[in-house]
């Protein structure tokens, strides 16, 4: 019987969520949500949703492994990518809203990690062509979870609807659009990495540039400035400051 590569990933995610709960660490916000997403992806394996279930198990484990490595590196104080450093540094800032912490993690993991994991699993341009359908499906799955997440966030952050002024017809559409842009960004990175697979020095140069770009995007999420900054502060005022409670809500059963 084949070993499910996603199971060990979920065990590690369980440990991270438990650790964050025990320490009331805001790092648990993204960890809890991502664990739910990973469970949801696994629930689609064997249902006919994906074109190649075995490949998607490897893909999901490879993708998640980058987050796990970044988290452990951050905890150990070792060198991690700049975009993840931005996201993890943000958890110490109590003036950020829940959504900012979540988006900072999503920015690093989707805009940077996803392209790298995709290139690693695909391995070649024909491999990318074969993977493209399932790549889009996993991103469609992420987008389909947005309404449920916002429903829960509204219970913790009652003024989050004020962010609808940033987009029409609401904040869910805004985040879905961000996910669409991140998907395209990561797919382009995957193609660039595959094209440069025989030129490792140029790959590293590319990754360093992308890391800086994604870091800049993360900083913009955390410090948007202008009117957006003021709206975020208003949203923050009545938002739940109970870190453990917030993690527990985001750590609810799988989003299916």
Residue, then its C-alpha position, 0 to 999 in steps of 0.5 A: x500500500x502506497x504511503x500518502x505523502x500528505x499525512x506527514x505534512x499534516x502531522x507537522x502542521x498539527x504540531x505547529x498549530x498546537x505550538x502556536x496555541x500554547x504560545x498564543x502566537x499569531x503565526x498560528x493564524x496562517x498555520x491553522x488556515x493552511x492546515x485546513x486548506x491542505x486537508x481540503x486538497x487531500x479530500x479531493x484526491x481520489x474523487x476525480x477532481x484532479x487529472x493525476x492524483x499521485x502527482x498532486x499528492x507529491x505536489x501538495x507535499x512539496x508545496x507545503x514542505x516549503x512552508x514547513x521549512x520556512x517556519x522551522x527556519x524562522x523558529x531556529x533563527x536560521x536564514x530563510x527567504x526574505x518574503x517569509x521573514x516579512x510574514x513571520x516578523x509581522x506576527x509580533x505586531x499586535x496592530x495588524x488585523x487578522x487579514x493582514x497576517x493571513x495575506x502576508x503568509x499567502x503572499x510568501x507561499x503563493x507568490x514565491x513558494x508555489x512557483x518553485x514547487x511547481x517547477x520542481x514537480x513538473x521538471x520540464x516544459x512538457x511537464x508544465x503543460x501536463x500539470x497546468x490543468x491541475x495547477x489551475x484546479x488547485x488554485x480554483x479550490x483555494x478561491x472557492x474557500x474564500x467565502x467560508x473564510x470571510x464568513x468566519x473572519x467577520x465573526x472575529x473582525x466585525x468591521x472587515x466589511x469596510x474593506x469592500x470600499x477597496x473593490x466591487x462588490x466586496x472584500x471577497x472579490x478583492x482577495x479572489x482577485x489577489x489569488x488570481x494575480x498570485x497564480x499567474x505570478x507563480x506560474x510565470x516563475x515556474x516557467x522561468x525556473x524550468x527554462x533555466x534548469x540547466x543554468x543554476x546560477x541564473x536560477x539563483x539570480x532569478x530567485x533572489x530577484x523574485x524574493x525581493x519582489x515578493x518581500x516588497x508586496x508583503x511590506x505593502x500588505x502590512x503597511x499599505x499607507x494612505x486611506x487603506x491604512x486608516x481603514x485597516x485601523x478602524x477594522x482593527x479596533x473591534x477585532x478580536x485580540x484573543x489570539x488563541x480564540x482566533x487560531x481555534x476559529x481558523x483551525x476548524x474542520x476542513x473546508x469542503 
